[in-house]
Amino acid sequence: MLQLHRNAISGNCYKVELLLHRLARPVELIDVTFGQPESEAQRAAVKSLSTIGRIPTLVLDDGRVLTESNAILCYLAEGTPYVPADAFDRAQVLRWMFFEQNLHEPHIATRRFVMTQGDPSKVSADLLEIWLERGTDALGVMERHLSEHDWFGPAGYSIADIALYAYTHVADQGGYDLAPFPALRAWLERFAAQPGHRAMG
């Protein structure tokens, strides 16, 4: 059986859990916590599995290990409707997944973590504002796309949508206002209404 080392409130881990759930793939979830007595040992176990040593870490049935959430999504989605077979369409999906990791997640996910799990007083106000501005810019890019398209995959719901949904649907926890983005909010509702959806946690 697959093993997934994960944290229940991590959007990057949630991406993988959601796709596994939609694919009806059995998986053993192994919790990695923050700030608990057992956390250090849990993190050490993850670091022993790969040179990257971060969650999510997926251990395959044959013992091979995959890390990085979007790489795991690509592997799991191979041969399914969630990733296009056509090379150009696949590149469009990957384009949005690269956008998510470069221009979306570093700001929205980081600010959310600081605001909900960290101590905002230990982060400069300027940095918090930069994260807010750049994260809002990323949401604006998504809004412009979604004003003309229902999904980020050219053929419909795809792993690009899963990648972007993970932190977007909890962006308000980081202080992001989604009210100015009606197309994005409609996409969030469409996404959550899909068969096989499951909530984070």
C-alpha positions in Angstrom: 0.0 0.0 0.0 1.1 3.6 -0.7 2.3 5.6 2.3 1.9 9.3 2.5 3.9 11.3 5.1 1.7 14.4 5.5 0.4 17.2 7.7 -3.3 17.6 7.9 -3.4 21.4 7.4 -0.7 21.5 4.6 -2.1 22.5 1.3 0.7 20.7 -0.5 -0.2 17.5 1.3 -3.9 18.1 0.7 -3.3 18.1 -3.1 -1.9 14.6 -3.0 -4.6 13.3 -0.6 -7.4 14.8 -2.7 -6.1 13.2 -5.9 -5.6 9.8 -4.2 -9.2 10.1 -2.9 -10.6 10.8 -6.3 -8.6 7.9 -7.8 -9.8 5.6 -5.0 -6.2 4.6 -4.3 -5.7 3.1 -0.8 -3.1 4.9 1.2 -1.7 4.9 4.7 -1.5 8.4 6.0 1.5 9.1 8.4 1.1 12.3 10.3 4.0 14.8 10.6 3.1 17.5 13.1 4.6 20.9 14.0 5.6 21.9 17.5 4.7 18.7 19.2 6.9 16.4 21.3 6.9 13.8 18.6 7.5 16.2 15.7 11.3 16.0 15.7 11.2 12.2 15.3 8.6 12.4 12.6 10.6 14.9 10.6 13.7 12.7 11.1 11.8 9.8 9.6 10.8 11.9 6.6 14.4 13.1 6.1 15.7 9.5 6.1 13.5 8.7 3.1 14.9 11.3 0.6 17.5 13.9 0.1 14.8 16.6 0.0 13.3 15.4 3.3 10.0 17.5 3.1 6.4 16.7 3.2 4.5 15.5 1.3 6.6 12.4 0.8 5.0 9.4 -1.0 6.4 5.9 -0.6 5.3 3.6 -3.4 4.3 0.0 -3.1 7.8 -1.1 -4.2 9.6 1.2 -1.8 10.5 4.0 -4.2 10.0 7.5 -2.9 8.5 10.7 -4.4 8.6 14.2 -3.0 7.3 17.6 -4.1 3.6 17.8 -4.3 3.2 18.7 -7.9 5.6 16.0 -9.0 3.6 13.5 -7.1 0.4 14.8 -8.7 2.0 14.2 -12.2 3.0 10.7 -11.3 -0.4 9.7 -9.8 -2.4 11.3 -12.6 -0.5 9.6 -15.4 -3.0 7.7 -17.7 -6.0 9.3 -16.0 -8.4 12.1 -17.2 -6.6 14.5 -14.8 -3.6 15.0 -17.1 -3.9 15.4 -20.9 -2.3 13.0 -23.2 -1.7 15.7 -25.8 1.8 17.3 -25.4 0.6 20.9 -25.8 -2.4 20.4 -23.5 -0.2 18.8 -20.9 2.2 21.7 -21.1 -0.7 24.1 -20.4 -1.5 22.1 -17.2 2.2 22.1 -16.2 2.3 25.9 -16.9 -0.3 26.5 -14.2 1.4 24.1 -11.8 4.7 25.9 -12.2 2.8 29.2 -11.7 1.3 27.8 -8.5 4.7 26.9 -7.0 6.5 30.1 -8.1 4.0 32.9 -7.9 1.1 31.7 -5.8 2.1 29.2 -3.0 5.3 31.1 -1.8 3.1 34.1 -0.8 -0.4 32.8 0.0 0.7 29.6 1.8 3.5 31.3 3.7 1.3 34.1 4.9 -1.4 31.7 5.9 1.1 29.6 7.9 2.4 32.6 9.7 -1.1 33.9 10.5 -2.5 30.6 11.7 0.4 28.5 13.0 3.2 31.0 13.5 3.7 34.3 15.3 3.0 37.3 13.0 4.8 39.6 15.5 8.1 37.9 14.6 7.7 38.8 10.9 8.3 42.3 9.6 5.2 44.2 8.6 6.8 45.0 5.3 7.2 41.3 4.5 3.7 40.5 5.5 2.5 43.3 3.1 4.7 42.0 0.3 3.2 38.5 0.7 -0.3 40.1 0.7 0.4 42.1 -2.4 2.0 39.4 -4.4 -0.5 36.8 -3.4 -3.3 39.1 -4.4 -1.6 39.6 -7.8 -1.5 35.8 -8.2 -5.2 35.7 -7.4 -5.8 38.4 -10.0 -4.0 36.3 -12.7 -6.3 33.4 -11.8 -9.4 35.6 -12.0 -8.5 36.8 -15.5 -8.1 33.2 -16.7 -11.3 32.1 -15.0 -13.3 34.9 -16.4 -12.9 33.1 -19.8 -12.5 29.5 -18.8 -14.1 27.1 -16.3 -11.0 25.2 -15.4 -7.2 25.5 -15.6 -6.9 22.3 -17.6 -7.7 22.9 -21.3 -9.9 19.8 -21.3 -11.6 20.4 -17.9 -10.8 19.6 -14.3 -7.2 18.6 -14.0 -4.2 18.4 -11.6 -3.6 22.1 -12.4 -6.9 22.8 -10.7 -6.1 20.6 -7.8 -2.7 22.3 -7.3 -4.2 25.8 -7.3 -7.3 24.9 -5.2 -5.3 23.7 -2.3 -4.1 27.0 -1.0 -6.6 29.3 -2.8 -9.6 27.9 -0.9 -8.0 28.7 2.4 -6.4 32.0 1.3 -8.8 34.0 3.6 -6.9 32.4 6.6 -3.9 34.4 5.5 -5.9 37.6 5.2 -6.6 37.5 1.5 -9.9 39.0 0.4 -11.6 36.9 -2.3 -14.6 39.3 -2.7 -13.0 41.1 -5.7 -12.6 37.8 -7.6 -16.1 36.5 -8.6 -14.9 34.2 -11.3 -12.4 32.6 -8.9 -15.1 32.2 -6.2 -17.3 30.5 -8.8 -14.5 28.2 -9.7 -14.0 27.3 -6.0 -17.7 26.3 -5.8 -17.5 24.3 -9.0 -14.4 22.5 -7.7 -15.9 21.6 -4.3 -19.1 20.3 -6.1 -17.1 17.7 -8.1 -17.8 14.1 -7.4 -15.2 12.5 -5.2 -14.3 15.8 -3.5 -13.0 15.8 0.1 -12.2 18.6 2.5 -8.8 19.4 3.9 -8.0 17.8 7.2 
